[in-house]
Amino acid sequence: MNELGKTSGQSVAADQVSMIEIDDEWAGQRIDNFLMRICKGVPKSHVYRILRSGEVRVNKGRVSADYRLVGGDVVRVPPIRIAAREAEIPTWMPPPSYTIVHEDDHLLIIDKPAGLAVHGGSGVSFGVIEQLRNARPKAKYLELVHRLDRETSGLLMIAKRRSALVALHDQIRENQIDKRYLACVVGDWHDRRRAVKAPLHKYTTPEGERRVRVQDDGLASHTIFNLLEKYNGFALLECELKTGRTHQIRVHLQHVGTPIVGDEKYGDFALNKQLARSGVKPGIRRMFLHAYKLRITHPSTGEPFELEAPLPAECRQFLDQLQEEQGNAAKTV
């Protein structure tokens, strides 16, 4: 007879039936989403197949995919082994390469470096969430609250309880979270404050790469840009998201003719190549987009909560070089 165990999202056994008692953290979760979380590496189609076939039982009875779990429910999960998927899981992972900015019993906030994906997939073996789970094997619950592009640095929230995830997703849905970014753009920016409302459409290139463009029948998208500093041919902007579309800041800035420095998808490719050359001043080898400020209502205390992450050294150095170049140009006039 199988031992009855409690779970907060850990993987089930691959070679035997697992009997799982649902705790408060998973109460209210749909059974299909719960199974996809604990059956790591298993395709969605297989999860729905074992639900339809009745191999998954809740309190000894069959349930539909939209059944919502209740605290104290006992879930029977059949043996699941997907050899091909298991082979894709990296056997070694580097130690975490991010800085923890805040942590409590409900929430973990890190300062993610540029170049690190938030999760594995699309040719990436691992990301932030895999690093975290690997570094904290006893953690009961770790889930991304939102995402950042791989090339973007800055503040990223991870929920340590399902109740925190639900509360923060509610805030995102109601536009109650204030996320601010810093971006350095190429071009002559004049307005102190500019609102860009341009609908965005996701599409896939012939090479299979995901992209976004402004298109009349796209999703409504709204970004506010505040000018912080002007340089010769560049500007530093604060970007305020009013909606949260994929690549929103990057595409809106490209749309108005001032792409982000170092943006390999929507930027000035010739200039990016020049700025990335060794020894060039001003020079930078990354996209200059940093999620620097976050204002939320804390999911546990209900109190306002605000954090900031300073500009990475390579971005600060680039601004210093722009300032120095501008000063030198003024002296020669």
C-alpha atoms as a printed R data frame, in Angstrom:
    type eleno elety resid chain resno       x      y       z
1   ATOM     1    CA   MET     A     1   0.000  0.000   0.000
2   ATOM     2    CA   ASN     A     2   1.311  3.442  -0.876
3   ATOM     3    CA   GLU     A     3   2.199  5.877   1.853
4   ATOM     4    CA   LEU     A     4   0.001  8.955   2.063
5   ATOM     5    CA   GLY     A     5   2.044 12.115   1.833
6   ATOM     6    CA   LYS     A     6   1.398 15.848   1.768
7   ATOM     7    CA   THR     A     7   2.637 17.982  -1.065
8   ATOM     8    CA   SER     A     8   3.229 21.614  -1.852
9   ATOM     9    CA   GLY     A     9   4.222 21.062  -5.444
10  ATOM    10    CA   GLN     A    10   7.071 18.544  -5.363
11  ATOM    11    CA   SER     A    11   7.450 15.871  -8.067
12  ATOM    12    CA   VAL     A    12   5.712 12.515  -7.796
13  ATOM    13    CA   ALA     A    13   7.345  9.099  -8.111
14  ATOM    14    CA   ALA     A    14   7.831  7.848 -11.678
15  ATOM    15    CA   ASP     A    15   7.609  4.103 -10.935
16  ATOM    16    CA   GLN     A    16   4.703  3.759  -8.494
17  ATOM    17    CA   VAL     A    17   1.291  5.151  -7.621
18  ATOM    18    CA   SER     A    18   1.475  8.302  -5.480
19  ATOM    19    CA   MET     A    19  -1.223  9.221  -2.961
20  ATOM    20    CA   ILE     A    20  -1.080 12.934  -2.177
21  ATOM    21    CA   GLU     A    21  -3.027 14.793   0.490
22  ATOM    22    CA   ILE     A    22  -3.747 18.387  -0.522
23  ATOM    23    CA   ASP     A    23  -2.708 21.092   1.914
24  ATOM    24    CA   ASP     A    24  -4.010 24.658   2.164
25  ATOM    25    CA   GLU     A    25  -1.470 26.002  -0.323
26  ATOM    26    CA   TRP     A    26  -3.049 24.014  -3.169
27  ATOM    27    CA   ALA     A    27  -6.677 24.410  -2.123
28  ATOM    28    CA   GLY     A    28  -8.602 26.075  -4.943
29  ATOM    29    CA   GLN     A    29  -6.140 25.011  -7.650
30  ATOM    30    CA   ARG     A    30  -7.494 23.218 -10.729
31  ATOM    31    CA   ILE     A    31  -6.500 19.545 -10.824
32  ATOM    32    CA   ASP     A    32  -4.968 19.833 -14.323
33  ATOM    33    CA   ASN     A    33  -2.713 22.726 -13.280
34  ATOM    34    CA   PHE     A    34  -1.765 20.884 -10.094
35  ATOM    35    CA   LEU     A    35  -0.746 17.784 -12.061
36  ATOM    36    CA   MET     A    36   1.318 19.775 -14.551
37  ATOM    37    CA   ARG     A    37   3.187 21.352 -11.634
38  ATOM    38    CA   ILE     A    38   4.033 18.103  -9.828
39  ATOM    39    CA   CYS     A    39   4.563 15.916 -12.930
40  ATOM    40    CA   LYS     A    40   7.654 17.748 -14.148
41  ATOM    41    CA   GLY     A    41   8.523 17.226 -17.803
42  ATOM    42    CA   VAL     A    42   5.245 15.526 -18.679
43  ATOM    43    CA   PRO     A    43   3.432 16.929 -21.764
44  ATOM    44    CA   LYS     A    44   0.035 18.542 -21.215
45  ATOM    45    CA   SER     A    45  -1.559 16.017 -23.563
46  ATOM    46    CA   HIS     A    46  -0.466 13.155 -21.290
47  ATOM    47    CA   VAL     A    47  -1.827 14.916 -18.198
48  ATOM    48    CA   TYR     A    48  -5.232 15.304 -19.836
49  ATOM    49    CA   ARG     A    49  -5.149 11.683 -21.044
50  ATOM    50    CA   ILE     A    50  -4.672 10.246 -17.539
51  ATOM    51    CA   LEU     A    51  -7.436 12.537 -16.290
52  ATOM    52    CA   ARG     A    52  -9.856 11.392 -18.994
53  ATOM    53    CA   SER     A    53  -8.981  7.733 -18.474
54  ATOM    54    CA   GLY     A    54  -9.693  7.898 -14.738
55  ATOM    55    CA   GLU     A    55  -6.114  6.966 -13.747
56  ATOM    56    CA   VAL     A    56  -6.092 10.128 -11.637
57  ATOM    57    CA   ARG     A    57  -8.580  9.946  -8.761
58  ATOM    58    CA   VAL     A    58  -9.597 12.430  -6.072
59  ATOM    59    CA   ASN     A    59 -10.985 10.822  -2.894
60  ATOM    60    CA   LYS     A    60 -11.253  7.566  -4.913
61  ATOM    61    CA   GLY     A    61 -13.513  9.153  -7.542
62  ATOM    62    CA   ARG     A    62 -13.015 10.407 -11.090
63  ATOM    63    CA   VAL     A    63 -12.880 14.155 -11.661
64  ATOM    64    CA   SER     A    64 -12.818 16.457 -14.690
65  ATOM    65    CA   ALA     A    65  -9.863 18.644 -15.590
66  ATOM    66    CA   ASP     A    66 -11.550 21.761 -14.173
67  ATOM    67    CA   TYR     A    67 -12.133 20.250 -10.707
68  ATOM    68    CA   ARG     A    68 -10.787 22.580  -7.994
69  ATOM    69    CA   LEU     A    69  -8.914 20.921  -5.160
70  ATOM    70    CA   VAL     A    70 -10.067 21.226  -1.548
71  ATOM    71    CA   GLY     A    71  -7.826 21.031   1.517
72  ATOM    72    CA   GLY     A    72  -7.740 17.420   2.719
73  ATOM    73    CA   ASP     A    73  -8.462 15.918  -0.725
74  ATOM    74    CA   VAL     A    74  -6.462 12.766  -1.463
75  ATOM    75    CA   VAL     A    75  -5.201 12.622  -5.051
76  ATOM    76    CA   ARG     A    76  -4.119  9.356  -6.682
77  ATOM    77    CA   VAL     A    77  -1.445  9.907  -9.350
78  ATOM    78    CA   PRO     A    78  -0.420  6.908 -11.505
79  ATOM    79    CA   PRO     A    79   3.214  6.040 -12.319
80  ATOM    80    CA   ILE     A    80   4.478  8.442 -14.973
81  ATOM    81    CA   ARG     A    81   7.769  7.973 -16.774
82  ATOM    82    CA   ILE     A    82   8.667 10.000 -19.839
83  ATOM    83    CA   ALA     A    83  12.180  8.878 -20.711
84  ATOM    84    CA   ALA     A    84  12.735 11.318 -23.552
85  ATOM    85    CA   ARG     A    85  11.848 14.278 -21.361
86  ATOM    86    CA   GLU     A    86  13.956 13.021 -18.450
87  ATOM    87    CA   ALA     A    87  16.986 12.952 -20.718
88  ATOM    88    CA   GLU     A    88  16.553 16.694 -21.387
89  ATOM    89    CA   ILE     A    89  16.823 17.646 -17.714
90  ATOM    90    CA   PRO     A    90  20.370 18.935 -17.069
91  ATOM    91    CA   THR     A    91  22.357 16.744 -14.693
92  ATOM    92    CA   TRP     A    92  24.360 19.763 -13.512
93  ATOM    93    CA   MET     A    93  23.374 23.339 -13.001
94  ATOM    94    CA   PRO     A    94  25.618 26.281 -12.098
95  ATOM    95    CA   PRO     A    95  25.088 27.955  -8.728
96  ATOM    96    CA   PRO     A    96  22.554 30.809  -8.668
97  ATOM    97    CA   SER     A    97  23.880 33.873 -10.492
98  ATOM    98    CA   TYR     A    98  21.448 36.473  -9.160
99  ATOM    99    CA   THR     A    99  21.262 38.724  -6.094
100 ATOM   100    CA   ILE     A   100  18.472 38.292  -3.543
101 ATOM   101    CA   VAL     A   101  17.005 41.728  -2.848
102 ATOM   102    CA   HIS     A   102  14.211 40.661  -0.478
103 ATOM   103    CA   GLU     A   103  12.937 37.433   1.058
104 ATOM   104    CA   ASP     A   104  10.231 36.545   3.565
105 ATOM   105    CA   ASP     A   105   7.902 33.586   4.134
106 ATOM   106    CA   HIS     A   106   5.705 34.510   1.163
107 ATOM   107    CA   LEU     A   107   7.867 36.264  -1.392
108 ATOM   108    CA   LEU     A   108  11.346 36.179  -2.896
109 ATOM   109    CA   ILE     A   109  12.568 39.087  -5.040
110 ATOM   110    CA   ILE     A   110  15.835 38.885  -6.950
111 ATOM   111    CA   ASP     A   111  17.902 41.198  -9.131
112 ATOM   112    CA   LYS     A   112  18.244 39.107 -12.298
113 ATOM   113    CA   PRO     A   113  21.309 39.706 -14.481
114 ATOM   114    CA   ALA     A   114  21.014 40.231 -18.222
115 ATOM   115    CA   GLY     A   115  21.553 37.053 -20.235
116 ATOM   116    CA   LEU     A   116  19.816 34.719 -17.779
117 ATOM   117    CA   ALA     A   117  16.414 33.339 -18.806
118 ATOM   118    CA   VAL     A   118  13.680 33.202 -16.178
119 ATOM   119    CA   HIS     A   119  12.882 29.572 -17.081
120 ATOM   120    CA   GLY     A   120  14.141 26.788 -19.334
121 ATOM   121    CA   GLY     A   121  12.738 26.090 -22.789
122 ATOM   122    CA   SER     A   122  13.247 27.162 -26.427
123 ATOM   123    CA   GLY     A   123  16.837 25.958 -26.462
124 ATOM   124    CA   VAL     A   124  17.581 27.055 -22.872
125 ATOM   125    CA   SER     A   125  18.344 24.190 -20.480
126 ATOM   126    CA   PHE     A   126  17.621 26.126 -17.310
127 ATOM   127    CA   GLY     A   127  16.708 29.548 -15.995
128 ATOM   128    CA   VAL     A   128  16.156 31.378 -12.731
129 ATOM   129    CA   ILE     A   129  13.337 29.141 -11.509
130 ATOM   130    CA   GLU     A   130  15.290 25.943 -12.226
131 ATOM   131    CA   GLN     A   131  18.357 27.360 -10.459
132 ATOM   132    CA   LEU     A   132  16.230 28.250  -7.459
133 ATOM   133    CA   ARG     A   133  14.576 24.848  -7.191
134 ATOM   134    CA   ASN     A   134  17.937 23.137  -7.641
135 ATOM   135    CA   ALA     A   135  19.526 25.271  -4.911
136 ATOM   136    CA   ARG     A   136  16.553 24.777  -2.556
137 ATOM   137    CA   PRO     A   137  15.452 21.136  -2.917
138 ATOM   138    CA   LYS     A   138  13.427 21.293   0.310
139 ATOM   139    CA   ALA     A   139  11.446 24.374  -0.726
140 ATOM   140    CA   LYS     A   140   7.741 23.521  -0.761
141 ATOM   141    CA   TYR     A   141   6.687 26.074  -3.358
142 ATOM   142    CA   LEU     A   142   8.548 28.312  -5.809
143 ATOM   143    CA   GLU     A   143   6.733 29.863  -8.769
144 ATOM   144    CA   LEU     A   144   7.438 32.847 -11.030
145 ATOM   145    CA   VAL     A   145   4.985 35.704 -10.453
146 ATOM   146    CA   HIS     A   146   5.867 37.378 -13.767
147 ATOM   147    CA   ARG     A   147   8.610 37.272 -16.389
148 ATOM   148    CA   LEU     A   148  11.476 39.358 -17.703
149 ATOM   149    CA   ASP     A   149  13.067 38.988 -21.124
150 ATOM   150    CA   ARG     A   150  16.340 37.096 -21.052
151 ATOM   151    CA   GLU     A   151  18.228 40.241 -22.143
152 ATOM   152    CA   THR     A   152  16.564 42.429 -19.460
153 ATOM   153    CA   SER     A   153  18.030 42.769 -15.978
154 ATOM   154    CA   GLY     A   154  16.322 43.753 -12.746
155 ATOM   155    CA   LEU     A   155  13.647 42.920 -10.208
156 ATOM   156    CA   LEU     A   156  11.870 39.580 -10.547
157 ATOM   157    CA   MET     A   157   9.268 38.213  -8.095
158 ATOM   158    CA   ILE     A   158   8.980 34.549  -7.087
159 ATOM   159    CA   ALA     A   159   6.096 33.366  -4.899
160 ATOM   160    CA   LYS     A   160   6.913 31.011  -2.020
161 ATOM   161    CA   ARG     A   161   3.248 30.226  -1.343
162 ATOM   162    CA   ARG     A   162   0.370 29.690  -3.718
163 ATOM   163    CA   SER     A   163  -1.683 32.253  -1.777
164 ATOM   164    CA   ALA     A   164   1.006 34.851  -2.545
165 ATOM   165    CA   LEU     A   165   0.980 33.928  -6.236
166 ATOM   166    CA   VAL     A   166  -2.805 34.268  -6.437
167 ATOM   167    CA   ALA     A   167  -2.769 37.624  -4.606
168 ATOM   168    CA   LEU     A   168  -0.033 39.069  -6.828
169 ATOM   169    CA   HIS     A   169  -1.694 37.813 -10.009
170 ATOM   170    CA   ASP     A   170  -4.870 39.573  -8.858
171 ATOM   171    CA   GLN     A   171  -2.879 42.795  -8.470
172 ATOM   172    CA   ILE     A   172  -1.388 42.384 -11.947
173 ATOM   173    CA   ARG     A   173  -4.812 41.749 -13.446
174 ATOM   174    CA   GLU     A   174  -6.237 44.860 -11.734
175 ATOM   175    CA   ASN     A   175  -3.201 46.962 -12.791
176 ATOM   176    CA   GLN     A   176  -2.299 47.573  -9.144
177 ATOM   177    CA   ILE     A   177   1.421 46.788  -9.495
178 ATOM   178    CA   ASP     A   178   3.722 49.635 -10.471
179 ATOM   179    CA   LYS     A   179   6.753 48.368 -12.435
180 ATOM   180    CA   ARG     A   180   9.319 50.886 -13.679
181 ATOM   181    CA   TYR     A   181  12.226 50.280 -16.052
182 ATOM   182    CA   LEU     A   182  15.258 52.291 -17.113
183 ATOM   183    CA   ALA     A   183  16.093 52.286 -20.815
184 ATOM   184    CA   CYS     A   184  18.771 54.079 -22.800
185 ATOM   185    CA   VAL     A   185  17.554 54.799 -26.324
186 ATOM   186    CA   VAL     A   186  19.184 55.876 -29.588
187 ATOM   187    CA   GLY     A   187  17.922 59.086 -31.180
188 ATOM   188    CA   ASP     A   188  16.737 62.575 -30.326
189 ATOM   189    CA   TRP     A   189  14.089 62.383 -27.591
190 ATOM   190    CA   HIS     A   190  12.310 65.681 -26.866
191 ATOM   191    CA   ASP     A   191   9.290 65.097 -24.619
192 ATOM   192    CA   ARG     A   192   9.608 65.222 -20.842
193 ATOM   193    CA   ARG     A   193   6.705 62.774 -20.655
194 ATOM   194    CA   ARG     A   194   5.150 60.805 -23.500
195 ATOM   195    CA   ALA     A   195   2.359 58.219 -23.518
196 ATOM   196    CA   VAL     A   196   2.529 55.616 -26.278
197 ATOM   197    CA   LYS     A   197  -0.660 53.690 -27.008
198 ATOM   198    CA   ALA     A   198   0.012 51.309 -29.880
199 ATOM   199    CA   PRO     A   199  -1.637 47.854 -30.195
200 ATOM   200    CA   LEU     A   200   0.793 44.928 -30.267
201 ATOM   201    CA   HIS     A   201   0.558 41.681 -32.214
202 ATOM   202    CA   LYS     A   202   2.673 38.564 -31.582
203 ATOM   203    CA   TYR     A   203   3.887 36.550 -34.557
204 ATOM   204    CA   THR     A   204   6.541 33.992 -35.472
205 ATOM   205    CA   THR     A   205   9.249 34.584 -38.087
206 ATOM   206    CA   PRO     A   206   9.924 31.987 -40.838
207 ATOM   207    CA   GLU     A   207  12.912 30.909 -38.699
208 ATOM   208    CA   GLY     A   208  10.573 30.157 -35.792
209 ATOM   209    CA   GLU     A   209  11.566 33.164 -33.667
210 ATOM   210    CA   ARG     A   210   8.910 34.909 -31.584
211 ATOM   211    CA   ARG     A   211   8.473 38.595 -32.402
212 ATOM   212    CA   VAL     A   212   6.037 41.452 -31.744
213 ATOM   213    CA   ARG     A   213   4.965 44.350 -33.959
214 ATOM   214    CA   VAL     A   214   2.550 47.267 -33.832
215 ATOM   215    CA   GLN     A   215  -0.615 46.250 -35.663
216 ATOM   216    CA   ASP     A   216  -4.109 47.772 -35.725
217 ATOM   217    CA   ASP     A   217  -5.862 44.565 -34.650
218 ATOM   218    CA   GLY     A   218  -3.299 43.797 -31.925
219 ATOM   219    CA   LEU     A   219  -3.810 43.887 -28.159
220 ATOM   220    CA   ALA     A   220  -4.241 47.329 -26.582
221 ATOM   221    CA   SER     A   221  -0.896 48.397 -25.100
222 ATOM   222    CA   HIS     A   222   0.076 51.494 -23.121
223 ATOM   223    CA   THR     A   223   3.490 52.693 -21.935
224 ATOM   224    CA   ILE     A   224   4.458 56.025 -20.381
225 ATOM   225    CA   PHE     A   225   8.001 57.297 -20.911
226 ATOM   226    CA   ASN     A   226   9.660 59.958 -18.709
227 ATOM   227    CA   LEU     A   227  12.866 61.659 -19.830
228 ATOM   228    CA   LEU     A   228  15.582 61.499 -17.156
229 ATOM   229    CA   GLU     A   229  18.709 62.593 -19.062
230 ATOM   230    CA   LYS     A   230  19.706 63.618 -22.593
231 ATOM   231    CA   TYR     A   231  23.060 62.937 -24.243
232 ATOM   232    CA   ASN     A   232  24.421 63.443 -27.756
233 ATOM   233    CA   GLY     A   233  22.264 61.078 -29.798
234 ATOM   234    CA   PHE     A   234  20.997 59.130 -26.769
235 ATOM   235    CA   ALA     A   235  18.500 59.530 -23.926
236 ATOM   236    CA   LEU     A   236  17.861 57.819 -20.589
237 ATOM   237    CA   LEU     A   237  14.161 57.106 -20.003
238 ATOM   238    CA   GLU     A   238  12.029 55.815 -17.176
239 ATOM   239    CA   CYS     A   239   9.415 53.426 -18.613
240 ATOM   240    CA   GLU     A   240   6.109 52.913 -16.839
241 ATOM   241    CA   LEU     A   241   4.048 49.909 -17.913
242 ATOM   242    CA   LYS     A   242   0.293 50.373 -17.963
243 ATOM   243    CA   THR     A   243  -0.215 47.019 -19.701
244 ATOM   244    CA   GLY     A   244   2.061 43.987 -19.655
245 ATOM   245    CA   ARG     A   245   2.470 42.760 -23.230
246 ATOM   246    CA   THR     A   246   5.405 40.721 -24.539
247 ATOM   247    CA   HIS     A   247   8.332 42.990 -25.555
248 ATOM   248    CA   GLN     A   248   6.081 46.011 -24.963
249 ATOM   249    CA   ILE     A   249   8.712 48.595 -24.025
250 ATOM   250    CA   ARG     A   250  11.092 47.444 -26.739
251 ATOM   251    CA   VAL     A   251   8.520 47.547 -29.551
252 ATOM   252    CA   HIS     A   252   6.920 50.833 -28.446
253 ATOM   253    CA   LEU     A   253  10.340 52.515 -28.443
254 ATOM   254    CA   GLN     A   254  11.183 51.077 -31.849
255 ATOM   255    CA   HIS     A   255   7.768 52.281 -33.090
256 ATOM   256    CA   VAL     A   256   8.484 55.914 -32.152
257 ATOM   257    CA   GLY     A   257  11.928 55.803 -33.774
258 ATOM   258    CA   THR     A   258  14.135 55.540 -30.690
259 ATOM   259    CA   PRO     A   259  15.089 51.874 -30.182
260 ATOM   260    CA   ILE     A   260  16.839 50.626 -27.068
261 ATOM   261    CA   VAL     A   261  20.634 50.494 -27.101
262 ATOM   262    CA   GLY     A   262  21.826 46.918 -27.615
263 ATOM   263    CA   ASP     A   263  18.412 45.496 -28.549
264 ATOM   264    CA   GLU     A   264  19.218 42.619 -30.913
265 ATOM   265    CA   LYS     A   265  15.597 42.126 -32.053
266 ATOM   266    CA   TYR     A   266  14.232 45.641 -32.454
267 ATOM   267    CA   GLY     A   267  17.282 47.885 -32.304
268 ATOM   268    CA   ASP     A   268  19.798 49.660 -34.544
269 ATOM   269    CA   PHE     A   269  21.848 46.607 -35.509
270 ATOM   270    CA   ALA     A   270  24.795 48.475 -37.052
271 ATOM   271    CA   LEU     A   271  25.134 50.736 -34.011
272 ATOM   272    CA   ASN     A   272  24.800 47.784 -31.624
273 ATOM   273    CA   LYS     A   273  27.684 46.049 -33.397
274 ATOM   274    CA   GLN     A   274  29.808 49.198 -33.157
275 ATOM   275    CA   LEU     A   275  29.065 49.706 -29.441
276 ATOM   276    CA   ALA     A   276  29.982 46.066 -28.701
277 ATOM   277    CA   ARG     A   277  33.481 46.321 -30.217
278 ATOM   278    CA   SER     A   278  36.342 45.810 -27.801
279 ATOM   279    CA   GLY     A   279  37.810 49.026 -26.420
280 ATOM   280    CA   VAL     A   280  35.171 51.319 -27.946
281 ATOM   281    CA   LYS     A   281  33.949 54.281 -25.880
282 ATOM   282    CA   PRO     A   282  31.081 54.652 -25.323
283 ATOM   283    CA   GLY     A   283  30.616 50.907 -25.456
284 ATOM   284    CA   ILE     A   284  28.196 48.285 -24.148
285 ATOM   285    CA   ARG     A   285  27.576 44.602 -24.948
286 ATOM   286    CA   ARG     A   286  24.030 44.124 -23.662
287 ATOM   287    CA   MET     A   287  20.568 45.578 -24.071
288 ATOM   288    CA   PHE     A   288  20.143 48.650 -21.873
289 ATOM   289    CA   LEU     A   289  16.818 47.766 -20.226
290 ATOM   290    CA   HIS     A   290  16.654 47.335 -16.443
291 ATOM   291    CA   ALA     A   291  13.617 46.712 -14.204
292 ATOM   292    CA   TYR     A   292  14.680 49.024 -11.407
293 ATOM   293    CA   LYS     A   293  11.582 49.796  -9.319
294 ATOM   294    CA   LEU     A   294   8.646 47.787  -8.028
295 ATOM   295    CA   ARG     A   295   5.632 48.871  -5.970
296 ATOM   296    CA   ILE     A   296   3.141 46.241  -4.768
297 ATOM   297    CA   THR     A   297   0.767 45.510  -1.939
298 ATOM   298    CA   HIS     A   298   2.504 42.818   0.076
299 ATOM   299    CA   PRO     A   299   0.478 39.586  -0.319
300 ATOM   300    CA   SER     A   300   0.749 38.740   3.386
301 ATOM   301    CA   THR     A   301   0.667 42.051   5.276
302 ATOM   302    CA   GLY     A   302  -1.525 44.022   2.867
303 ATOM   303    CA   GLU     A   303   0.854 46.968   3.310
304 ATOM   304    CA   PRO     A   304   2.442 48.988   0.470
305 ATOM   305    CA   PHE     A   305   5.847 47.556  -0.422
306 ATOM   306    CA   GLU     A   306   8.511 49.152  -2.633
307 ATOM   307    CA   LEU     A   307  11.939 48.017  -3.825
308 ATOM   308    CA   GLU     A   308  14.645 49.367  -6.130
309 ATOM   309    CA   ALA     A   309  17.577 47.684  -7.861
310 ATOM   310    CA   PRO     A   310  20.520 49.884  -8.900
311 ATOM   311    CA   LEU     A   311  21.705 50.035 -12.503
312 ATOM   312    CA   PRO     A   312  24.178 47.244 -13.328
313 ATOM   313    CA   ALA     A   313  27.806 48.344 -13.556
314 ATOM   314    CA   GLU     A   314  27.989 47.997 -17.347
315 ATOM   315    CA   CYS     A   315  24.957 50.270 -17.802
316 ATOM   316    CA   ARG     A   316  26.267 52.857 -15.346
317 ATOM   317    CA   GLN     A   317  29.636 52.809 -17.101
318 ATOM   318    CA   PHE     A   318  27.959 53.402 -20.477
319 ATOM   319    CA   LEU     A   319  26.121 56.460 -19.116
320 ATOM   320    CA   ASP     A   320  29.359 57.778 -17.593
321 ATOM   321    CA   GLN     A   321  31.054 57.419 -20.980
322 ATOM   322    CA   LEU     A   322  28.193 59.257 -22.702
323 ATOM   323    CA   GLN     A   323  28.477 62.042 -20.128
324 ATOM   324    CA   GLU     A   324  32.242 62.230 -20.589
325 ATOM   325    CA   GLU     A   325  31.906 62.319 -24.388
326 ATOM   326    CA   GLN     A   326  29.326 65.086 -24.131
327 ATOM   327    CA   GLY     A   327  31.566 67.097 -21.823
328 ATOM   328    CA   ASN     A   328  34.527 66.736 -24.156
329 ATOM   329    CA   ALA     A   329  32.423 67.826 -27.142
330 ATOM   330    CA   ALA     A   330  31.290 70.948 -25.274
331 ATOM   331    CA   LYS     A   331  34.880 71.885 -24.509
332 ATOM   332    CA   THR     A   332  35.881 71.765 -28.167
333 ATOM   333    CA   VAL     A   333  33.084 74.077 -29.325
